[in-house]
Structures are given as structure tokens and as C-alpha cells.
Amino acid sequence: MFKNKIVMLTVILLVGITLIGGTAFVLWYMLYRQDVPADPSKQVEESVASEEPKKLTLEELELATVEFEEITTTLKSGNFIKLKIAMQIEDPAQKETFKKTQFLAQDIIMRTLADTDADEIRGEKGIGELASKLMVKVNNELEDAKVVKVYVTSIMIQ
């Protein structure tokens, strides 16, 4: 096929390096990638599964909860939503830190609602999925305090 031995040796060497590099990449990808479920509710289940929920007294619950002002915005489907929520922080000592970044959490809530249809929020299951989605997104983007529960205290969709 090739008349020149140097060209043939170069081609064999390049093919060998490519095969070794490709094999190394595939092995690295399979061993070190992190499996992250696309469904936020599954992410919540996995993150909470290893932790046993701690029963809080009313005073402790009040100390660990940050309430948001009423949010009014337009949903993806064109409907309006009025929503009032509260987020329970894992460590009550970080409540003041969370309050300083509360506007960032509110931005996450607004963006999430803007990308949600009204039908996705209707009913107990829909509200639960919205709360789970908000908790995962806030925990992923804010590192100051871990949100352990989102309470939907008022909701109205028009």
C-alpha cells in the first residue's frame, strides 16, 4: 500500500496514539462522571434520602424559616400567579446570611415560574413538584445556606 516506510510508520503511530487516547477518554468518562438526574424531584429525593429529618419545635422552626414577600408574575402559559412561600434553612444560625442573598433566591423563583405552565402547578402534586424544583435550584445556585424545605403558604393562578 505505502511505498515509503516512514509514511507507513507515521500512520501506524498516529492510529495507535488515537486509539490509546480514545480508550483513555472513554474509561475516564465512565469512571469519573457524576450521575445527576434531570428530574428535580429525584434530585431532592437523593439529597434527602441519606438525611434523617429532624423534628423541630415551633420556636426552632420559626428561627430556621425565611418568609418571602408575595410574588406576582406571568407564567409560561400566559397565566398570572400570586405566590407566597417560606424556605426552611438547615442551620438557623445562617438565617441572616440567607436573608442577605434572599433577592437571589427570589430571582431563581421568578425565572422558574417564567418557565412553568399553569397546568404544571395545579393540584397537590404540582405544588409539591414546584416546591422541590425551587429547593433544588436554590441549593444549586446559593451556597450560603442549605434549604431543606419549601413551604407554599399561598398560591393563586389566574
C-alpha positions as CSV (number, residue, x, y, z in Angstrom):
1,M,0.0,0.0,0.0
2,F,2.6,2.6,1.1
3,K,6.0,2.6,-0.7
4,N,7.7,4.7,1.9
5,K,8.4,3.1,5.3
6,I,8.5,6.4,7.1
7,V,5.0,7.3,5.9
8,M,3.7,3.9,6.9
9,L,5.3,4.1,10.3
10,T,3.9,7.6,10.9
11,V,0.4,6.4,10.0
12,I,0.6,3.4,12.3
13,L,1.9,5.6,15.1
14,L,-0.9,8.2,14.7
15,V,-3.6,5.5,14.6
16,G,-2.1,3.9,17.8
17,I,-2.0,7.2,19.7
18,T,-5.5,8.0,18.6
19,L,-6.8,4.6,19.8
20,I,-5.0,4.9,23.2
21,G,-6.3,8.4,23.7
22,G,-9.8,7.5,22.8
23,T,-9.8,4.5,25.1
24,A,-8.4,6.6,27.9
25,F,-11.1,9.2,27.5
26,V,-13.9,6.7,27.4
27,L,-12.6,5.0,30.6
28,W,-12.1,8.4,32.3
29,Y,-15.6,9.5,31.4
30,M,-17.2,6.3,32.6
31,L,-15.4,6.2,35.9
32,Y,-15.5,9.8,37.0
33,R,-18.7,11.3,35.6
34,Q,-21.4,12.2,38.1
35,D,-24.8,10.8,37.5
36,V,-27.2,13.8,38.0
37,P,-30.9,13.0,37.4
38,A,-32.6,15.5,35.2
39,D,-35.8,15.4,37.3
40,P,-35.6,17.9,40.2
41,S,-37.8,15.7,42.4
42,K,-35.4,12.8,42.0
43,Q,-32.5,15.1,43.0
44,V,-34.4,16.1,46.1
45,E,-35.2,12.5,47.0
46,E,-31.5,11.6,46.6
47,S,-30.2,14.5,48.6
48,V,-32.7,14.0,51.4
49,A,-32.6,10.1,51.4
50,S,-29.4,9.9,53.4
51,E,-30.5,12.5,56.0
52,E,-33.0,11.7,58.7
53,P,-35.4,14.6,59.1
54,K,-35.0,16.4,62.4
55,K,-38.2,17.2,64.3
56,L,-38.2,20.9,65.2
57,T,-40.1,22.7,67.9
58,L,-42.2,25.6,66.8
59,E,-39.6,28.0,68.1
60,E,-36.8,26.2,66.2
61,L,-38.9,26.1,63.0
62,E,-39.5,29.9,63.3
63,L,-35.8,30.5,63.7
64,A,-34.9,28.4,60.7
65,T,-37.6,29.8,58.3
66,V,-37.3,32.7,55.9
67,E,-40.6,34.1,54.5
68,F,-40.7,35.8,51.1
69,E,-43.0,38.6,50.1
70,E,-45.8,37.8,47.8
71,I,-44.6,37.2,44.2
72,T,-46.8,38.1,41.3
73,T,-45.6,37.2,37.8
74,T,-46.6,35.7,34.5
75,L,-46.3,32.0,33.8
76,K,-45.0,30.5,30.5
77,S,-48.6,29.7,29.6
78,G,-49.6,33.4,29.9
79,N,-51.5,32.9,33.2
80,F,-50.8,35.1,36.2
81,I,-49.6,33.6,39.5
82,K,-49.6,35.1,43.0
83,L,-47.3,33.0,45.2
84,K,-46.2,33.3,48.8
85,I,-43.5,30.9,50.1
86,A,-41.3,30.3,53.0
87,M,-38.0,28.4,53.0
88,Q,-36.6,26.4,55.9
89,I,-32.9,26.7,56.3
90,E,-30.9,23.7,57.6
91,D,-28.9,25.8,60.1
92,P,-30.8,28.6,61.9
93,A,-27.5,30.4,62.5
94,Q,-27.3,31.0,58.7
95,K,-30.7,32.7,58.5
96,E,-29.3,36.2,58.5
97,T,-26.8,35.2,55.8
98,F,-29.6,33.7,53.7
99,K,-31.7,36.9,54.2
100,K,-28.8,38.9,52.6
101,T,-29.0,36.8,49.5
102,Q,-32.8,36.4,49.5
103,F,-33.0,38.6,46.4
104,L,-31.0,35.9,44.5
105,A,-33.4,33.2,45.7
106,Q,-36.3,35.4,44.6
107,D,-34.7,35.8,41.1
108,I,-34.4,32.0,40.9
109,I,-38.1,31.7,41.9
110,M,-39.1,34.2,39.2
111,R,-37.1,32.5,36.5
112,T,-38.5,29.1,37.4
113,L,-42.1,30.4,37.3
114,A,-41.5,32.1,34.0
115,D,-40.5,28.7,32.6
116,T,-43.5,26.9,34.1
117,D,-47.0,26.3,32.6
118,A,-50.1,26.8,34.8
119,D,-51.1,23.1,34.3
120,E,-47.8,22.0,35.9
121,I,-48.6,23.8,39.2
122,R,-52.2,22.7,39.6
123,G,-53.1,20.3,42.4
124,E,-51.1,18.9,45.3
125,K,-48.7,17.1,43.1
126,G,-47.9,20.2,41.0
127,I,-47.4,22.4,44.1
128,G,-45.1,19.7,45.6
129,E,-43.1,19.4,42.4
130,L,-42.7,23.2,42.2
131,A,-41.5,23.3,45.8
132,S,-39.0,20.5,45.1
133,K,-37.8,22.2,41.9
134,L,-37.3,25.5,43.8
135,M,-35.4,23.9,46.6
136,V,-33.0,22.1,44.2
137,K,-32.4,25.2,42.1
138,V,-31.8,27.5,45.2
139,N,-29.4,24.9,46.7
140,N,-27.5,24.6,43.5
141,E,-27.1,28.3,43.0
142,L,-26.7,29.6,46.5
143,E,-24.0,28.1,48.7
144,D,-24.5,30.3,51.8
145,A,-27.3,28.2,53.4
146,K,-28.9,24.9,52.6
147,V,-32.7,25.0,52.1
148,V,-34.3,21.8,53.5
149,K,-37.9,22.5,52.8
150,V,-40.0,25.0,50.8
151,Y,-43.5,25.8,52.1
152,V,-46.1,27.2,49.6
153,T,-48.2,29.3,52.0
154,S,-50.4,31.0,49.4
155,I,-51.0,30.4,45.7
156,M,-53.4,31.8,43.2
157,I,-53.3,31.2,39.4
158,Q,-55.5,33.2,37.0
